Amino acid sequence: MIAVHRLRGEPMFLNADLVESIEATPDTVLTLVDGRRIVLADSPEEVADRIIEFRASVLVSAAELRGASTPVANLHQ
């Protein structure tokens, strides 16, 4: 889950795995895999960075659970 903000500033948490596309029109519009669209105050770059950070944290956590000393070293197994 990532934190984003609706146009009026209300925070919401979004399942990053459901994001299909991000557009700037000029507002940021997320299209989800089920076709729903969400308009956000956050820039497309901010949303993309949060998704990347979230996915990286999942990989690091998985590596730590396997006991890897460096997460990247064991990703190719």
N, C-alpha and C positions, 0 to 999 in steps of 0.2 A: 504494500500500500504506500502511496505517496500523498503528501499534503499539497493541495492546490486551493485556489480561491476563486469563487464565483465572481462575476462582474461587480456585485455590490460589496465585495470584500468578505463574504461569509466563507469560512474555511470548510473544506470537505476532504475526505480521504477517498482516494480513487485506486481501484485495483489496476496496477500498471499493465498487467497482462491482457487487459481488455481494450487497450488503446490500439486502434488500427491506424489512425493518421492524426497529424497535428497541422493546422493551417493558421496563417495570419491573414485575416480578411477585413479590416485591420485588427479586429479582436481575435483572440486566440480561440479557435474552435477545434475541439477534440471530437473525432468520430470514433465511436466504440465498435467493436466487432459485431454487435447486434444492430448497428445502424443508428443508434441514438447519438445525438450531438449535444455537447456541453460547451457553453461559452465561458471562458475564464478570463480573469484579470492578469494572470501570470503570462509571461511571454512564452512563445514556443520553445525558445532556447532553455528557459528555466525548467519547463516541464520535461524536456528531453534530458537535461542534466539530472533531474531528480530520478527519472526512470533508469538512467545509466548507473547512478549511485546505488539505487535500490537493488538492481540486478547484480552489481558487483558485490554488495553486502551479502547477498544470498550465496554467491560463489565462495566468498571468504568463510562464511559460516559453515557451509558444506565441507570445505577443506579442513576446517578446525575440528569438525565432528569426526572426520576420518583420521585425525591426528597428524595432518601434514604440517611440516615446519614452514613451508612457503606455499600458499594457496596455488600459485601459478604452476609450480613444479608438478603438481599431481593432476592438473586439469586434462592432460593428454592421455591418461590411463584408460 
